[in-house]
Amino acid sequence: MAVMPNAVPPSRPAAERCFHCGEAVPTGTTYPIRFADQDRPACCRGCQAVAQTIIDSGNADYYRLRTDLPKTPEAALDELKQLKLYDLPEVQQSFVKSEGDVREANLILEGIVCAACIWLNERHLRQLPGVLAADINFSTHRARVRWDNSRIELSHILQAVQEIGYLAYPFDTGRQEALFRKERETAIRRLAIAGLGMMQVMMYAIPLYMARANTMTSDVQALMRAASMLLTTPVVFYSAWPFFLGAWRDLRLRRAGMDVPVALGVGAAYAASIYATFSGGSVVYFDSVTMFVFFLLTGRFLEMNARKRSAEAAESLVKLIPAAAIRLPNWPDSREEEIAAAAKLVPGDHVLVGPGEGFPADGSVAEGESSVDESLLTGESHPVRKRHGSPIIGGAINLSSPLVVMVEKIGADTVLSGIVRLLDRALAEKPRLALAADRVAGWFVLGLLVIATTVAVYWFFVAPERALWITVSVLVVSCPCALGLATPVALTAAMGRLTRMGLLATRGHALETLARATDFVFDKTGTLTTGEFRLITTHIVRGDRETALALAASLEQGATHPVAVAIRAAAEHPGHSASQLRYLAGQGIEGVIDGHPYRLGSPAFIVAEPPPLPADLTLVGLADQAGVIAWFGLGDELRAQSAELVDSLKAMGVRLHLFSGDRSANALALAGRLGIDDARGGMLPENKLDAVKALQQTGAIVAMTGDGVNDAPVLAQAQVSIAIDQGAEAAQAAADMVLLSSELSRLADGVAIARKTQGIIQQNLAWAVLYNVAAIPAAALGYVTPWMAGIGMSLSSLLVVLNALRISRPSQKPNAGRLR
Amino acid sequence: MDILYLLIPISLVLVAFIALILLWAVRNGQFEDMEGPAYRILMDDDSPVSNPEKSDDEQKKEAN
């Protein structure tokens, strides 16, 4: 990201934009912020408090340095009590290292959008009395904090971060993390040794190459060779060791991997050079060996980082569960609180989750109402309202007010673990294309060994002194890595990107098939629509909407059928009490409110001509003795973005079908509204199955989109199936992909990414073939020295990896992605 | 040319020394964050705000 020197909102729009977060300032509110002797507007008390804290603590430069606007801080500023949890020794033991009073913990920081945030957080933390050190890793958004526990407690540190508008919580660095760090350190060490060796050996090699005949005594020459040998030895036996190990493993399993030619090349060149050093032979290849190893290690190191970045999406999920929870052991009799480690909760426990905290397990709301951020789990960017009985996903963040949650599922049974397992499965299953590439690479290496032997034998008879390095060049220059690397790197990158968007691939082949899909089949209810009966339009004949709805809701007070539920949900004040209620099955309900009789029901029941409302709505009329008061049109509401999804898929040239179990009229009306040409209603699951089979017989590759449960057989029949789901049942879904996000249009993005991935894999394979066809003959003819071969091979691998990484970067919306 | 008899061994010693420094740096986590320092250099201002609550020696410690 380019660092723009000035991200202070310019002064004119500052009149209506919040100085801190850039949101529009609601009219009639004043939350002034004092900045550079001027009053600037803020949109809410949260922004005002955060901005004032930042400015008062002497960090006003943040507003000059930042390149991106922060999120509006949630009003979670005074929840010190909740943070106190983290001060307890039993909670701290999982993530805090302590030496006496000096303690150290890793924190995850949320809300970091640009480099200035890092600067601000570091400075703010370091200003706290008692904080000994605070370092924030720019790439991972994690902070390592050391503090003196006798002077400041962890909860105060966390609160200090909240005060400037970010969220911090400690996490257990876990075994995976530790392993990766060790692996990375080893890789850097090997790389460093190889790089140093390469540079110094080159210093000795250049005089050997450049010196004119007889200017260098054979003593000096021997000394230089000996020094080169001394430096090359650790490069071969330490830096290049993984290649030898890999080759040995491959040979034992009787397959030809990519390490085999590399190990052969390095080994042969090194052995020949040692022989030449001691026997006073003509040429040594120490420079080529070190350079080759260095380039290869560089390629592997970059690849390792790329993989890690792709896998991060899955890993970040695991760390969402907080370490501790407030348990209410005697709820609802008393609100006595006790602290429990999240891992020790059992189903049936009640826990209190305050605003700004994560939910420790899956469960349902037992008390309270709040909005919840599930974005990391579902990709859903808007907070979700939760009220009594709403399901809660462990790892989601409670935003506005405290909730009492009954724990229902813990540990491996939770949605979060399910998602992680699905991801693991998808990553473990190799797609067909990758399998094919692996097989090809195997044959390729075998072929290469045969060619190398032939070349060696040929040159041994033609020009024995060149035979060795030509053979080494042939072994080295070929790049089976590009073949073997091209596909997996691209797929990992694509999966990481999709997961962050809320579209989870649970099968290895899903991406590949999605890219080739020619026909999309949608289910109606629960897929293109929300699946809930809701009041969609009201047509008022007399009076106003509020009153009419209140009357209708009062009549439907005790009823449980969908129409009643929908009307009650729409009415804000059910107010009146109705008496003498009489329910007539299939027609309607009548009753008396305030002495006046009312009727609510079908057009026939209230004897009136209905107004022209869309055909797919169920009409209910409200009437009194004087006639009709209002008409209510109830229906299954379209999901937001259904239309957008249909449009983008059509633009991609995909044929669309709507197979619904609902009445034909409804299906047709909906399809007409969305612009889907082929709509069929009244279909039983077996009809849908047959229809999909019929499509497939015409050669179509069918992607089936359904809600995962009742569409199971059809989902299984389609080449690729996508379950639309709100998270809860995601873990059980048998589908190849699960859309966790409620934003339907992500599906179209998914298709676009799948196609891009496919394209990039093909580019990579094409490059690998082209490169090898050109490079191997050139090397066999002796035009390529071993070090040139090393560069060629490494560049080729690197090109493939970098090309694949293009997938993980969003191509549009430059400000939307997080800085990573 | 005789100087080479001395220079080459010295260069070897130097390389070994640099290698040790590099290994020490890796062990100390100097390579953990490869992006941050590039930005940090732009942010660092030369006049740190003094914090009245802090003792002088602490400020010194943090400056390191």
Interface residues (C-beta under 8 A of the other chain):
Chain A: V3 S57 G58 N59 D61 L65 A115 A116 I118 W119 R126 Q127 P129 L132 A133 I136 N137 F138 S139 T140 R181 E185 I188 R189 A192 I193 L196 G197 Q200 M203 Y204 M216 T217 V220 L223 M224 A227 L230 L231
Chain B: M1 L4 Y5 I8 P9 S11 L12 V15 I18 A19 L22 L23 V26 R27 F31 E32 D33 M34 E35 G36 Y39 R40 L42 M43 D45 V49 N51 E53 K54 E58 K61 E62
